[in-house]
Amino acid sequence: MLDGFERKPHENPAIGIILCKDMNKSFVDYVIQDYTKPLGVATYKTSKDMSEELKKALPPVEALKRLLDSEDLDEE
């Protein structure tokens, strides 16, 4: 979509990830029309869709935030 409607002639083709809330065959067909580019298709679920067992296996959000903050400090 980006290449078809937004990309300027001097810009390289777009790369990236497309996230869709719902399956839309027309949109997917448009996006994957160029099979010469690498492609990955996957589904995902949000935390509200996770089982309680999986939620309990994950670290607390605050622990993840601290980890990310400490990695930012290491890069400085």
Residue pairs with C-beta under 8 A, 6 or more apart in sequence:
1 27
1 30
1 31
2 14
2 16
3 13
3 14
4 30
7 13
7 14
13 37
15 37
18 31
19 44
20 27
20 28
28 41
32 39
47 55
